[in-house]
Amino acid sequence: MPSVYFQTFGCQMNAADSDAVRALLSGRGFELCGSPADSDLIVVNTCSVREAAERRAKSRIAEFAGGKKARAGQRLWVIGCMAERLGDKLKEEIPGVDLGAGAKQMERSGEAVEAHFPKGGAYVGINANGGCDVSGVERLSPPLFSKAAVTGFVPVMRGCDNYCAYCVVPYVRGNERSVPYEAIESTVKEKVGSGVKEITFLGQNVNSYNHGGIDFPELLSRMAGISGLERIRFTTSHPKDCTERLVGVVASSQKFASHIHLPVQAGSDRILALMNRKYTAESYRSLLDMIRTRLPRADITSDIMVGFPTESDAEFRETLELVRCARFTTAFMFAYSPRAGTAAASMEEGISKAEKMARLSELIALQTGITREIYDKTVGEELEVLVTERQQKRDLAWMGQDAGCKRVLISCEGLAAGTILKVKAVRSSGMTLIAEC
């Protein structure tokens, strides 16, 4: 059987897209390979959200392209957001790329796979044209890529209509499209049937979901009724569309994780307006108050940017003050980098790289301290943890996640992935809880 090696950069949506392509290739006889040098096909799923992400992806792709000489007939596919943004320029920059498929094509990834690897036989090798040499033997069952997963991603939305000034996503993923409800339901039931216990619904803005009169709160309510689905998560929620009705649905059933990811980006109203975020710092704080009233134990996480064009030191201090008040469990923090084609790319930055990095370091130090305090405060509490897998190193403890977003290590024998059990947190490393049965 031919083999495939995957490397995925970027967000959970990219992870879901990679899973979809992986399943398609599995259905055509491919086995997962742990080494790019030994694989017949390499698939790199790329991200364009930040310049650093593109640099890392290009470096890795160039490395793969250079290594093709050592394995005759090896193919290199590049998919995702960077492939969309660069288009034909990708192959010009890295000549060893055999196929570039942008993010907008991911909904039709089955067509691309079928074009190169048609169904109907057991594939014994990749030929010079990038397709497979096929024997006349019908393949009876797909190979297993890895151990059964107990968590899974299901995209419900693709694209974005918000056009935040710094964000390239609407340009590389297109306008918002809601996945038909019937397709979502079918996918969830299929995953649950294969042993998945927790589903995370994905979208650039899941709150915008609406298909056939079913909006996102209604979608979640229906999903909670699926037998065998034990825990439900979703990301990402845009603050301007996060409603009390949505939070009420999350509060209505223990199936929903007590976790809301709510990117704030900045604490200055002027900067938020320049970003085209469509809310104010005060309205964001009010939203946090509403969530914590309805979900008192909720973990709230966020994305925060420093160094947006023209951001003053005083405005950065407003962001720090918002973070102190918000007390996010964790946050993804980064410095602004211009992305070609976005509204912010034409703005005068006026902030040096050194200043951006200094602000980012100060923000990270503040949030890290808050995270450690929250984890330390959890010690002694009883947690309901979904066991996901066992550590491969150190003491071979079981790993899992509580009903919020906290990572938990469990020192207990006789467990199995997919088990949900109550444990007691006995200590904290500051970023991980250690628990006992």
LINJO-V927308 format. One record per residue. RES is the residue in three letters. PHI is phi in whole degrees, -180 to 180 (* if undefined). PSI is psi as a letter, one per 20 degrees, with the letter a starting at -180 (999 if undefined). D_CENTER is the distance of its C-alpha to the mean C-alpha in whole Angstrom. Layout:
((RES | PHI | PSI | D_CENTER) (RES | PHI | PSI | D_CENTER))
This chain:
((MET | * | q | 30) (PRO | -71 | r | 28) (SER | -124 | q | 25) (VAL | -137 | q | 22) (TYR | -116 | p | 19) (PHE | -112 | p | 16) (GLN | -133 | p | 14) (THR | -118 | p | 10) (PHE | -105 | q | 10) (GLY | 98 | b | 7) (CYS | -85 | r | 3) (GLN | -66 | h | 2) (MET | -63 | h | 5) (ASN | -64 | h | 6) (ALA | -61 | g | 6) (ALA | -66 | g | 8) (ASP | -64 | g | 10) (SER | -63 | g | 11) (ASP | -61 | h | 12) (ALA | -66 | g | 14) (VAL | -66 | h | 16) (ARG | -60 | g | 16) (ALA | -65 | h | 18) (LEU | -63 | g | 20) (LEU | -70 | h | 21) (SER | -60 | g | 22) (GLY | -67 | i | 24) (ARG | -112 | j | 26) (GLY | 97 | j | 27) (PHE | -80 | q | 25) (GLU | -110 | q | 24) (LEU | -75 | p | 21) (CYS | -114 | p | 23) (GLY | -86 | i | 22) (SER | -130 | p | 23) (PRO | -63 | h | 23) (ALA | -67 | h | 27) (ASP | -102 | j | 28) (SER | -93 | q | 26) (ASP | -84 | h | 27) (LEU | -136 | p | 24) (ILE | -114 | p | 21) (VAL | -118 | p | 18) (VAL | -114 | o | 16) (ASN | -99 | p | 12) (THR | -114 | r | 12) (CYS | -125 | q | 11) (SER | -124 | j | 14) (VAL | -62 | h | 12) (ARG | -131 | q | 15) (GLU | -60 | h | 18) (ALA | -62 | h | 17) (ALA | -65 | g | 14) (GLU | -66 | g | 16) (ARG | -61 | g | 19) (ARG | -63 | g | 17) (ALA | -65 | g | 16) (LYS | -61 | g | 20) (SER | -61 | g | 22) (ARG | -69 | g | 20) (ILE | -63 | g | 21) (ALA | -61 | h | 24) (GLU | -64 | g | 25) (PHE | -64 | g | 24) (ALA | -61 | g | 26) (GLY | -66 | h | 29) (GLY | -80 | i | 29) (LYS | -63 | h | 29) (LYS | -62 | h | 33) (ALA | -84 | i | 33) (ARG | -136 | o | 32) (ALA | -59 | p | 34) (GLY | 83 | i | 32) (GLN | -65 | p | 29) (ARG | -110 | q | 26) (LEU | -129 | o | 23) (TRP | -108 | p | 21) (VAL | -123 | p | 18) (ILE | -126 | r | 16) (GLY | 97 | a | 13) (CYS | -67 | g | 13) (MET | -66 | h | 16) (ALA | -63 | h | 18) (GLU | -68 | g | 18) (ARG | -66 | h | 19) (LEU | -86 | h | 22) (GLY | 57 | c | 23) (ASP | -67 | i | 26) (LYS | -64 | h | 26) (LEU | -60 | g | 24) (LYS | -69 | h | 26) (GLU | -70 | g | 29) (GLU | -73 | h | 27) (ILE | -130 | n | 26) (PRO | -59 | h | 29) (GLY | -77 | i | 28) (VAL | -74 | p | 25) (ASP | -92 | h | 26) (LEU | -146 | p | 24) (GLY | -117 | p | 21) (ALA | -130 | o | 19) (GLY | -73 | r | 17) (ALA | -60 | h | 14) (LYS | -68 | i | 17) (GLN | -90 | i | 18) (MET | -64 | h | 15) (GLU | -68 | i | 17) (ARG | -117 | k | 20) (SER | -64 | h | 19) (GLY | -61 | h | 21) (GLU | -67 | g | 24) (ALA | -66 | g | 23) (VAL | -66 | g | 23) (GLU | -64 | h | 26) (ALA | -63 | h | 28) (HIS | -93 | h | 28) (PHE | -133 | m | 28) (PRO | -64 | q | 30) (LYS | -70 | r | 30) (GLY | 127 | i | 33) (GLY | -168 | r | 34) (ALA | -96 | p | 33) (TYR | -84 | p | 32) (VAL | -111 | i | 34) (GLY | 173 | q | 33) (ILE | -90 | p | 31) (ASN | -90 | r | 34) (ALA | -66 | i | 34) (ASN | -91 | j | 33) (GLY | 89 | i | 30) (GLY | -98 | a | 30) (CYS | -114 | q | 31) (ASP | -79 | p | 35) (VAL | -117 | p | 35) (SER | -83 | r | 38) (GLY | -87 | j | 40) (VAL | -90 | p | 38) (GLU | -73 | p | 36) (ARG | -78 | p | 33) (LEU | -84 | h | 33) (SER | -151 | q | 30) (PRO | -69 | q | 26) (PRO | -71 | q | 26) (LEU | -85 | p | 23) (PHE | -77 | h | 20) (SER | -161 | a | 20) (LYS | -61 | q | 20) (ALA | -62 | p | 19) (ALA | -87 | q | 16) (VAL | -109 | i | 16) (THR | -124 | q | 13) (GLY | -153 | q | 11) (PHE | -107 | q | 9) (VAL | -134 | o | 11) (PRO | -67 | p | 10) (VAL | -114 | h | 13) (MET | -135 | q | 13) (ARG | -131 | q | 13) (GLY | 81 | r | 14) (CYS | -156 | q | 15) (ASP | -109 | j | 19) (ASN | -82 | h | 19) (TYR | 50 | l | 19) (CYS | -60 | q | 19) (ALA | -61 | h | 21) (TYR | -97 | i | 19) (CYS | -103 | p | 16) (VAL | -92 | i | 16) (VAL | -55 | g | 14) (PRO | -60 | h | 16) (TYR | -81 | h | 18) (VAL | -98 | h | 16) (ARG | -112 | i | 15) (GLY | 85 | a | 18) (ASN | -73 | r | 19) (GLU | -63 | p | 17) (ARG | -136 | p | 18) (SER | -91 | p | 18) (VAL | -73 | p | 17) (PRO | -53 | p | 21) (TYR | -55 | g | 21) (GLU | -61 | h | 23) (ALA | -68 | h | 20) (ILE | -64 | g | 18) (GLU | -58 | g | 20) (SER | -63 | g | 21) (THR | -64 | g | 18) (VAL | -62 | g | 17) (LYS | -64 | h | 21) (GLU | -65 | g | 21) (LYS | -66 | g | 18) (VAL | -62 | h | 20) (GLY | -64 | h | 23) (SER | -91 | j | 21) (GLY | 111 | j | 21) (VAL | -71 | p | 17) (LYS | -106 | h | 18) (GLU | -129 | p | 15) (ILE | -117 | p | 13) (THR | -110 | o | 9) (PHE | -83 | p | 10) (LEU | -117 | q | 8) (GLY | -177 | q | 9) (GLN | -60 | h | 10) (ASN | -150 | n | 12) (VAL | -60 | h | 13) (ASN | -63 | i | 16) (SER | -83 | i | 18) (TYR | -57 | p | 17) (ASN | -163 | o | 21) (HIS | -142 | p | 23) (GLY | 61 | k | 26) (GLY | 86 | i | 27) (ILE | -96 | o | 24) (ASP | -95 | a | 22) (PHE | -68 | g | 19) (PRO | -57 | g | 21) (GLU | -67 | h | 23) (LEU | -59 | g | 20) (LEU | -62 | g | 19) (SER | -58 | g | 23) (ARG | -67 | h | 23) (MET | -65 | h | 20) (ALA | -63 | h | 22) (GLY | -85 | i | 25) (ILE | -78 | p | 23) (SER | -66 | p | 25) (GLY | 94 | i | 23) (LEU | -84 | o | 20) (GLU | -95 | h | 20) (ARG | -147 | q | 17) (ILE | -127 | p | 15) (ARG | -128 | r | 12) (PHE | -156 | q | 10) (THR | -165 | q | 8) (THR | -115 | q | 9) (SER | -98 | p | 13) (HIS | -83 | p | 15) (PRO | -54 | h | 18) (LYS | -69 | i | 21) (ASP | -117 | j | 20) (CYS | -84 | o | 19) (THR | -105 | r | 22) (GLU | -65 | h | 25) (ARG | -63 | g | 25) (LEU | -63 | g | 21) (VAL | -64 | h | 21) (GLY | -63 | h | 24) (VAL | -63 | g | 23) (VAL | -61 | h | 20) (ALA | -75 | i | 23) (SER | -82 | i | 25) (SER | -146 | q | 24) (GLN | -71 | i | 23) (LYS | -69 | h | 21) (PHE | -85 | p | 18) (ALA | -62 | q | 16) (SER | -86 | m | 18) (HIS | -151 | p | 15) (ILE | -127 | p | 14) (HIS | -94 | p | 12) (LEU | -136 | n | 14) (PRO | -60 | p | 14) (VAL | -99 | h | 17) (GLN | 73 | g | 17) (ALA | -160 | r | 21) (GLY | -109 | j | 24) (SER | -102 | p | 27) (ASP | -63 | h | 28) (ARG | -64 | g | 29) (ILE | -68 | g | 26) (LEU | -60 | h | 24) (ALA | -67 | g | 26) (LEU | -61 | h | 26) (MET | -74 | i | 22) (ASN | 66 | l | 23) (ARG | -85 | i | 21) (LYS | 69 | k | 24) (TYR | -153 | r | 24) (THR | -111 | r | 26) (ALA | -61 | h | 26) (GLU | -68 | g | 28) (SER | -66 | h | 26) (TYR | -66 | g | 23) (ARG | -62 | h | 25) (SER | -64 | h | 27) (LEU | -65 | g | 23) (LEU | -61 | g | 23) (ASP | -61 | g | 26) (MET | -64 | g | 26) (ILE | -62 | g | 23) (ARG | -75 | h | 24) (THR | -72 | g | 28) (ARG | -82 | h | 26) (LEU | -130 | m | 24) (PRO | -59 | h | 26) (ARG | -100 | j | 23) (ALA | -67 | p | 20) (ASP | -87 | p | 18) (ILE | -111 | p | 16) (THR | -120 | r | 14) (SER | -154 | r | 13) (ASP | -114 | p | 13) (ILE | -137 | p | 16) (MET | -114 | q | 18) (VAL | -118 | q | 21) (GLY | 77 | k | 24) (PHE | -61 | q | 23) (PRO | -46 | p | 26) (THR | 73 | j | 30) (GLU | -62 | p | 28) (SER | -86 | r | 31) (ASP | -63 | h | 31) (ALA | -62 | h | 32) (GLU | -70 | h | 29) (PHE | -62 | g | 27) (ARG | -62 | h | 29) (GLU | -64 | h | 28) (THR | -64 | g | 25) (LEU | -59 | g | 26) (GLU | -65 | h | 28) (LEU | -62 | g | 25) (VAL | -64 | g | 23) (ARG | -60 | g | 26) (CYS | -75 | h | 26) (ALA | -71 | h | 23) (ARG | 50 | l | 22) (PHE | -63 | q | 19) (THR | -64 | g | 18) (THR | -148 | r | 15) (ALA | -151 | q | 14) (PHE | -95 | o | 12) (MET | -120 | p | 15) (PHE | -156 | r | 16) (ALA | -94 | q | 19) (TYR | -60 | p | 20) (SER | -135 | p | 20) (PRO | -68 | q | 22) (ARG | -119 | p | 20) (ALA | -55 | p | 23) (GLY | 95 | i | 23) (THR | -86 | r | 22) (ALA | -63 | h | 24) (ALA | -71 | h | 24) (ALA | -65 | h | 25) (SER | -94 | i | 28) (MET | -84 | q | 29) (GLU | -73 | p | 31) (GLU | -73 | g | 29) (GLY | 70 | j | 32) (ILE | -131 | p | 30) (SER | -72 | q | 30) (LYS | -62 | h | 27) (ALA | -61 | g | 29) (GLU | -67 | g | 29) (LYS | -58 | g | 25) (MET | -67 | h | 25) (ALA | -66 | g | 27) (ARG | -64 | g | 26) (LEU | -63 | g | 22) (SER | -62 | g | 24) (GLU | -66 | g | 26) (LEU | -64 | g | 23) (ILE | -60 | g | 21) (ALA | -61 | g | 24) (LEU | -64 | g | 24) (GLN | -67 | h | 21) (THR | -61 | g | 21) (GLY | -63 | g | 25) (ILE | -65 | g | 23) (THR | -60 | g | 21) (ARG | -62 | h | 24) (GLU | -63 | g | 26) (ILE | -66 | g | 24) (TYR | -65 | g | 23) (ASP | -62 | h | 27) (LYS | -67 | h | 28) (THR | -78 | i | 26) (VAL | -58 | p | 28) (GLY | 98 | i | 31) (GLU | -85 | q | 29) (GLU | -88 | p | 28) (LEU | -122 | q | 25) (GLU | -102 | o | 23) (VAL | -114 | p | 21) (LEU | -91 | o | 19) (VAL | -78 | p | 20) (THR | -106 | g | 17) (GLU | -168 | r | 19) (ARG | -107 | q | 22) (GLN | -58 | q | 22) (GLN | -95 | i | 23) (LYS | -127 | a | 25) (ARG | 57 | c | 27) (ASP | -97 | j | 28) (LEU | 59 | k | 26) (ALA | -68 | q | 25) (TRP | -79 | q | 23) (MET | -110 | q | 19) (GLY | -164 | a | 18) (GLN | -137 | q | 16) (ASP | -77 | a | 18) (ALA | -71 | i | 18) (GLY | -97 | d | 17) (CYS | -130 | j | 14) (LYS | -84 | p | 16) (ARG | -81 | p | 16) (VAL | -132 | p | 20) (LEU | -106 | p | 22) (ILE | -118 | p | 25) (SER | -92 | n | 28) (CYS | -160 | p | 29) (GLU | -93 | r | 31) (GLY | 78 | j | 31) (LEU | -91 | r | 27) (ALA | -148 | q | 25) (ALA | -58 | p | 21) (GLY | 101 | i | 21) (THR | -75 | p | 23) (ILE | -111 | p | 23) (LEU | -142 | r | 26) (LYS | -93 | p | 27) (VAL | -133 | r | 27) (LYS | -112 | p | 29) (ALA | -74 | p | 27) (VAL | -106 | h | 30) (ARG | -163 | r | 28) (SER | -135 | q | 26) (SER | -90 | i | 25) (GLY | 102 | h | 23) (MET | -132 | i | 19) (THR | -145 | q | 20) (LEU | -98 | p | 22) (ILE | -106 | p | 25) (ALA | -129 | r | 26) (GLU | -126 | q | 29) (CYS | -71 | 999 | 30))
